[in-house]
Amino acid sequence: MGNAAHTFPPVKALPCPFCGNDIVAVKSESTDFLTEYCASVHCAECDTQGPWTYRYSTEEGAMRQAVAKWNARAAIEVQHG
């Protein structure tokens, strides 16, 4: 499977719910024939990973859904010490 990391997703991802870091990346993968894509959001600070999206016909569609799932998680108040 091919791998690609995108620092600037097609839609804005919320900060990490665990550490509050604003720097998150959407990582995508495709099948060998570029016919299906999957994607997930990852935090650059604490390495938290959001749920993967699967079987999208476009990379953008997979990435948008991954960000939507990341943004839909329960809000957690992050306390900075």
Buried (B, 14 or more C-beta within 10 A) or exposed (E): EEEEEBEEBEBEBBBBBEBBBEEBBBBBBBEEEEEBBBBBBBBBBEEBEBBBBEEBEEBBBBBBBBBBBBBEEEEEEEEEE
